[in-house]
Amino acid sequence: MIDTQHLVGIAPLTLAGAAAMTFGAAYVRGLTGFGMAIILVPLLGILIPPGEAVVMGILLQLLIGPVGIGHIIADADRETALPIGLAAMATTPVGMYVLDLTPADIARLLITLAAVGAFVAVLLPKKPEGHRPGRLAVAGTGITSGILTGFAAMPGPPVVPFYLRRRIDPKVARASMLMIFFMTAIAGTLASLWLGIATWRLFLMAVLLFVPMWLGNHVGARHFGRVPPHIWQAMVAVVLGVAAVSAVVRLLN
C-alpha cells in the first residue's frame, strides 16, 4: 500500500477525499468545458493551504489538457480563443505573484468572490445574434483570465460568460474554453516553477489524482452532446451557482 503520508504529506483517507472531489470536478469539466478549478480549488483549500490548492488546480489542468486536444482545436473559435489564451498566458505570472504575497484568509475571500462573480456574469442577457466581440473585449477577457489563473487557478470567471453570452453552438463554446484553459495551465505551471511555489510534493499529488480526474472527465465528455443546447446552458449556470454558494458557505464557516 502506498504511504501517502510520507509521499505527499497527507493521510490516505484525506487523499481519497481529494480523489472524490477531483472526480466530481473533472466530470463537470468533461460535460461543460469548464468548472474543474472553480469547484475543486475551494474544496482542496479545505485540505491544504490555499496557495497549494491553486497550484494543484493548475497542475491538474495541465495534465488533463492534452486529452482530446485534436477535437478541441478543430471545434474551437480560434479567432477569439487564441488571442484570449495568449493574453491570459502573459498575465498569469502577475496573478501568481500577487497570490504569493496575499494572506491565506484574504486569498480565500477573493477566490470566493471570483466564483460568485462567474455565476452573476453568466446570468447577464445574451448578445444579439451574429455579435462578434471587439478587440477590447477579447483583450480584457484574456488579461483578467490570466490574473485569475495565477491567483486562484480559475481562468473561467471571465471566459465562461464571454462564450456563454454569445449565440454560438455549445460545441464551439466548450472547445474554445478548453483550449484557453490548457494554455493558461501551461503558463501557470511555468510561473509556479519560476516563483518556486510548485513543489515535488504537489506534482506527485497531481499525478496520484490523475486517474480519478481522467475518469471523471471521460464520463462527463461522453454525456456532452446528449442534452439540448438550452438544457446544457442551464446546467452551466447551475454548476456556477452551486460553486458560488458552496464557496460562500465554506468562507463563512
N, C-alpha and C positions, 0 to 999 in steps of 0.2 A: 504493500500500500504506500502511495506517495505521501511523504511527510511534508504537507503543505505549510505547516507551522514553521518548519526550518527553511523551506524553499522561498516562500513569498511572505512570510510573517503573519499569516492569518490561519485560524483553525480550519480543519476540513469542513465542519458544519457551516462556517461563515463563507467558505469558498463555494459550497453547494448553494447557499442562498444567492451569492453573486452570479452563479451559473443560471439559476432560475430567472433572476432579473434580466440577465443578458439574453436568454432565450426569448422572453416575452418582448423585450425591446427590439430584438432583431426581427421577430415576426412582424411587428408594426412596420419596420423599415422595409421588409420584403413586400408588404401589402401596399404601403402608401408611398414609398420612396423617401421617407424621412422619419424622424421621430425617435431614432435609437438614442441619440445623445440627449435629447430633451427629456426623455423618460429615464434613461439609465444613469446619467451623471448625478442628479439629485439623489437617486437611490443608492448608488455606490458611495456617495458622500456620507451616508449613514455608517458605512463600514470602514472607510478610510478617509483621511483628510481631504477637503475639497480640491486642493491643488493636485493631489494624486488622482482623484476621481476624474478631473478634467483631462489629465494626461492619459489615463486609461481609456476614456471615451475616444480620444484622438487615435490612440494605438489600435483600438478595436475597429474603428472606421477604416484605418489604413489596411488592416488585414482583410476585411470583407470587401474593400473597394474593387479589387480585380475580378470578383465573382460576377460573371455576366457582363463584363466590360464591353464586349463586342456589340451586344444588343443595345447597351446604354448609349454608346457613341452613335450607333445607327439611328436611334429613335430621338435623341436629344435635339433641342433647338439650339444648335451650336452658335447661331448668330448672337444669342444672348448668354448662353451658358458658358461659353469660352471666356469672354471678357469679364463676366462676373467672377468666374473661377480664378482668373489671373489676378484680378484686383484683390480678391479675398486672400490669395496666397501671399501677396505683397504686404498685407496689413496684419496677417496672423501673428507675426512676432511682436507687434505692438500690444495686442491683447494679452499675450502670454507674459510679456514683461510687466504689464500692469497687474496681472494675477499674482505674480511673484512678490509684488510689493503690498498686496492687499491683505488685511487681516481676515482670518477664516470666517468670522461672523458676517463681515461686510460682503465677502465673496458669496456666501450662501444667500444673502439678501438679493444681491444683484443677479445671481443665477435664477432665483425665483422670479424676479421682475422680468427677465428675458422670456421665461416660459409663459408668464401671464400675457406679456406683450404680443407673443406669437398668436395666442388664441384670439385676442382682441383684433389684431390686424386681419386675420383670415375671415372675420365676420363682416368686414367692410364691403360695400357694394362692389360688384364686378365691373370691370372696364367694359366699354362698348365693344360690340362685335368688330373684329378686324383691327383692334387697337394694337399699335406697336410701341413699346416703351422707348423713350428717348435716351440719349447718351447719359444724361444726368441721373435718370432713374437706374440705369444699368450700373453706373459707377458707384452711386450711393449704396445700392444693394450689395455690391461686391465688397466695398470698404467696410460696411457695417458687419457683413457676414464674416469677414476675416478677423475683425476685432473680437467678435463674439466667439469665433473658433478658438482663438488664443486664450480668451478669458474664461470661457465656460464650455468649450468643446461643443458649442451649439451654433453651427452655421445656419441653421434652419429658420430662426425667427424672422429675418428679413427676406430669405429666399422663398419660403413656402407661400407667403401672401403674394409675392411677386408673380408666381406662376399660377396660384390658385385663383387669383382675382381676374386672370385673363381667360378668355373663352377659347381654350385650346384642349385638344384631346388629352385625357388623363395619362395616356401612354407617353406622350411628349413631355408633359409636366413631370411625371415620375422620373423619366430618364434624364431630363435636364437637371433635376435636383440631385440625383445620384452622381452625375458627372461632376457637379460642383463640389459635392461633399467629399468625393475621393480626392479632388485637387486640394481642398483645404486640409484633409488628413495628411497628405504628403507635406504640406507646408508646416502644419502643426507639429508633426514628428521632427522635422528638421529644426524647427525653432526650439522645441523642448530639449533636443540634444545640445543645441548651441548654448542654451541658458543653463544646462546642467540639471534640469528637473525631471528628465526621463532617466530612470534608473534601471539596472538589470532586473531588479525585482518586479517592477511594473511590466517590463517586456515579457518576463516569464509568466506573470499572472495573465497577461493578454493572450499568450499562447495557450494557456490552460483553459481559457474561456472561449477559444476559437470554435471548438466543436459545438457547444450549445448555441453560439452565435450563428454558425453556418446552418445548423438545423432550423433554427427559428426563421432565419432569412429565407431558406429554401421553402419552408411551408407557407410563409407569407407570400412569396413570389408566385407559388402555384395557385394561390387563391386570387391574386390580382387578375383582373380582366373577366372574372366570373360574375361581377356585380355591375349594374348600370352606372354610368358616369356620375349621375346626381347622388346616388347612394354612396359611391366612393368618396365624393367630396364631403358628404355629410359625415362619413366615418373619419375623414381627416380632421374635421372640426371637433368631433367628439374626442379624438386622441389628444388634440391640443388642449381641449378643455379639461380632460382628466389629468393631464400632466400639470396644467396650471394649478388646479385645485389641490392636487397632492403635494405640489411644491410648496404652496402656501401653508398647508396643514403641517408639513414637516418643519417649516420655518417657525411656526407658532409654538410647536412642541419643543 
